[in-house]
Amino acid sequence: MREILFRGKSKNNGKWYQGDLVTVAHKRFIDDDVVKERVIPETVGQYTGLTDKNGKKIFEGDIVVVYARGYHTVCTVSWAETVAHFQLWQINTVPKTSTNLNLGNYDFEVIGNIHDNPELLKGGASDA
């Protein structure tokens, strides 16, 4: 069974918390059984159930590098409502193109997220 886990950035101290998502009176909290931390709603993202090549959990909102066929491309991770699965959005294409998050034997590496590292959204594809 897939682990259901969320992460969000604290409104109080700017730290990232992982745990259950709790919504009370339109306020969002991450509850990790030790602390219930109020988070910025826009930063909440769900765990995809996958890890990168270094064992780091991949969350919605992460920026990843995908290494494939001698090239690498920078992508964002998001939930696609219309097809009910996580997708990678290549940031170097216009319009942005998507692909399924499960890319077989390709290597992924989390390099940041859209909230803390917006400058990484200017990346693209190049030789690996």
C-alpha beads as a LAMMPS data file, in Angstrom:
LAMMPS data file: protein, C-alpha beads

128 atoms
127 bonds

1 atom types
1 bond types

-500.0 500.0 xlo xhi
-500.0 500.0 ylo yhi
-500.0 500.0 zlo zhi

Masses

1 110.0

Atoms # bond

1 1 1 0.000 0.000 0.000
2 1 1 1.239 3.486 -0.868
3 1 1 2.271 5.770 1.985
4 1 1 -0.031 8.794 2.263
5 1 1 2.113 11.713 3.398
6 1 1 2.048 15.477 2.956
7 1 1 4.536 18.257 3.417
8 1 1 4.068 21.973 3.961
9 1 1 6.084 25.043 4.906
10 1 1 5.394 26.509 8.359
11 1 1 3.734 29.920 8.640
12 1 1 5.639 30.398 11.904
13 1 1 9.252 29.470 11.213
14 1 1 9.617 28.714 7.477
15 1 1 10.620 25.087 8.109
16 1 1 9.186 22.172 6.137
17 1 1 7.057 19.604 7.994
18 1 1 5.898 16.149 6.868
19 1 1 2.916 14.230 8.170
20 1 1 -0.862 14.038 7.885
21 1 1 -2.760 16.926 6.350
22 1 1 -5.365 18.391 8.692
23 1 1 -7.766 21.167 7.676
24 1 1 -9.548 23.032 10.467
25 1 1 -11.650 26.131 9.809
26 1 1 -9.979 26.638 6.413
27 1 1 -6.516 26.516 8.006
28 1 1 -4.085 23.777 7.035
29 1 1 -1.826 21.922 9.413
30 1 1 0.776 19.184 9.055
31 1 1 0.502 16.738 11.952
32 1 1 3.452 14.394 12.457
33 1 1 2.185 12.855 15.738
34 1 1 4.620 15.063 17.687
35 1 1 3.634 18.551 16.579
36 1 1 0.733 20.038 14.665
37 1 1 2.210 22.894 12.606
38 1 1 0.169 25.516 10.716
39 1 1 1.459 25.706 7.155
40 1 1 1.157 28.003 4.152
41 1 1 -1.670 26.403 2.104
42 1 1 0.032 27.002 -1.273
43 1 1 3.069 24.988 -0.146
44 1 1 1.185 21.801 0.744
45 1 1 2.128 18.894 -1.505
46 1 1 1.514 15.159 -1.405
47 1 1 4.215 12.506 -1.449
48 1 1 4.244 10.706 -4.813
49 1 1 5.274 7.361 -3.344
50 1 1 8.588 7.567 -5.232
51 1 1 12.120 8.461 -4.219
52 1 1 14.924 9.964 -6.280
53 1 1 18.252 8.289 -7.037
54 1 1 19.541 9.432 -3.615
55 1 1 16.566 8.014 -1.681
56 1 1 14.917 11.431 -1.161
57 1 1 11.112 11.410 -1.204
58 1 1 9.552 13.153 -4.225
59 1 1 6.653 15.500 -3.396
60 1 1 4.205 17.486 -5.460
61 1 1 5.872 20.861 -6.082
62 1 1 9.391 19.438 -6.277
63 1 1 11.772 20.352 -9.071
64 1 1 13.586 17.290 -10.391
65 1 1 16.210 16.526 -12.975
66 1 1 15.397 13.515 -15.139
67 1 1 18.440 11.798 -16.638
68 1 1 17.595 9.903 -19.817
69 1 1 19.403 8.799 -22.961
70 1 1 22.458 11.004 -22.450
71 1 1 20.428 14.127 -21.703
72 1 1 18.844 15.639 -18.668
73 1 1 15.791 17.818 -18.352
74 1 1 14.405 19.861 -15.477
75 1 1 10.767 19.208 -14.551
76 1 1 8.222 20.112 -11.916
77 1 1 6.081 17.483 -10.200
78 1 1 2.327 18.060 -10.008
79 1 1 -0.957 16.221 -9.629
80 1 1 -3.022 15.966 -12.815
81 1 1 -6.705 15.997 -11.839
82 1 1 -7.972 15.008 -15.285
83 1 1 -5.993 11.758 -15.398
84 1 1 -5.641 11.162 -11.638
85 1 1 -1.884 10.704 -11.356
86 1 1 1.320 12.635 -10.714
87 1 1 3.026 14.073 -13.772
88 1 1 6.311 15.696 -14.653
89 1 1 6.082 19.014 -16.503
90 1 1 9.131 19.852 -18.590
91 1 1 9.949 23.487 -18.027
92 1 1 11.982 23.926 -21.198
93 1 1 9.090 23.451 -23.633
94 1 1 6.462 25.930 -24.811
95 1 1 3.773 25.089 -24.089
96 1 1 4.922 23.007 -21.153
97 1 1 4.610 19.318 -21.925
98 1 1 3.840 16.595 -19.446
99 1 1 4.717 12.971 -19.038
100 1 1 3.797 10.287 -16.515
101 1 1 5.927 10.326 -13.382
102 1 1 6.771 6.637 -13.788
103 1 1 9.459 6.800 -16.458
104 1 1 10.791 3.286 -16.112
105 1 1 14.520 3.091 -15.573
106 1 1 15.291 6.797 -15.809
107 1 1 17.057 8.427 -12.898
108 1 1 15.460 11.337 -11.021
109 1 1 17.125 13.789 -8.670
110 1 1 15.283 16.337 -6.524
111 1 1 17.100 19.671 -6.856
112 1 1 14.629 21.918 -5.059
113 1 1 10.998 22.947 -5.029
114 1 1 8.861 25.625 -6.653
115 1 1 8.441 27.546 -3.377
116 1 1 12.058 27.826 -2.195
117 1 1 13.851 27.682 -5.552
118 1 1 11.849 29.486 -8.268
119 1 1 15.124 30.357 -10.032
120 1 1 15.451 26.660 -10.970
121 1 1 12.350 26.990 -13.158
122 1 1 14.588 28.686 -15.727
123 1 1 16.463 25.388 -16.312
124 1 1 16.149 23.211 -19.347
125 1 1 17.515 20.203 -21.182
126 1 1 21.146 19.596 -22.025
127 1 1 23.753 16.869 -22.363
128 1 1 24.129 14.774 -19.221

Bonds

1 1 1 2
2 1 2 3
3 1 3 4
4 1 4 5
5 1 5 6
6 1 6 7
7 1 7 8
8 1 8 9
9 1 9 10
10 1 10 11
11 1 11 12
12 1 12 13
13 1 13 14
14 1 14 15
15 1 15 16
16 1 16 17
17 1 17 18
18 1 18 19
19 1 19 20
20 1 20 21
21 1 21 22
22 1 22 23
23 1 23 24
24 1 24 25
25 1 25 26
26 1 26 27
27 1 27 28
28 1 28 29
29 1 29 30
30 1 30 31
31 1 31 32
32 1 32 33
33 1 33 34
34 1 34 35
35 1 35 36
36 1 36 37
37 1 37 38
38 1 38 39
39 1 39 40
40 1 40 41
41 1 41 42
42 1 42 43
43 1 43 44
44 1 44 45
45 1 45 46
46 1 46 47
47 1 47 48
48 1 48 49
49 1 49 50
50 1 50 51
51 1 51 52
52 1 52 53
53 1 53 54
54 1 54 55
55 1 55 56
56 1 56 57
57 1 57 58
58 1 58 59
59 1 59 60
60 1 60 61
61 1 61 62
62 1 62 63
63 1 63 64
64 1 64 65
65 1 65 66
66 1 66 67
67 1 67 68
68 1 68 69
69 1 69 70
70 1 70 71
71 1 71 72
72 1 72 73
73 1 73 74
74 1 74 75
75 1 75 76
76 1 76 77
77 1 77 78
78 1 78 79
79 1 79 80
80 1 80 81
81 1 81 82
82 1 82 83
83 1 83 84
84 1 84 85
85 1 85 86
86 1 86 87
87 1 87 88
88 1 88 89
89 1 89 90
90 1 90 91
91 1 91 92
92 1 92 93
93 1 93 94
94 1 94 95
95 1 95 96
96 1 96 97
97 1 97 98
98 1 98 99
99 1 99 100
100 1 100 101
101 1 101 102
102 1 102 103
103 1 103 104
104 1 104 105
105 1 105 106
106 1 106 107
107 1 107 108
108 1 108 109
109 1 109 110
110 1 110 111
111 1 111 112
112 1 112 113
113 1 113 114
114 1 114 115
115 1 115 116
116 1 116 117
117 1 117 118
118 1 118 119
119 1 119 120
120 1 120 121
121 1 121 122
122 1 122 123
123 1 123 124
124 1 124 125
125 1 125 126
126 1 126 127
127 1 127 128
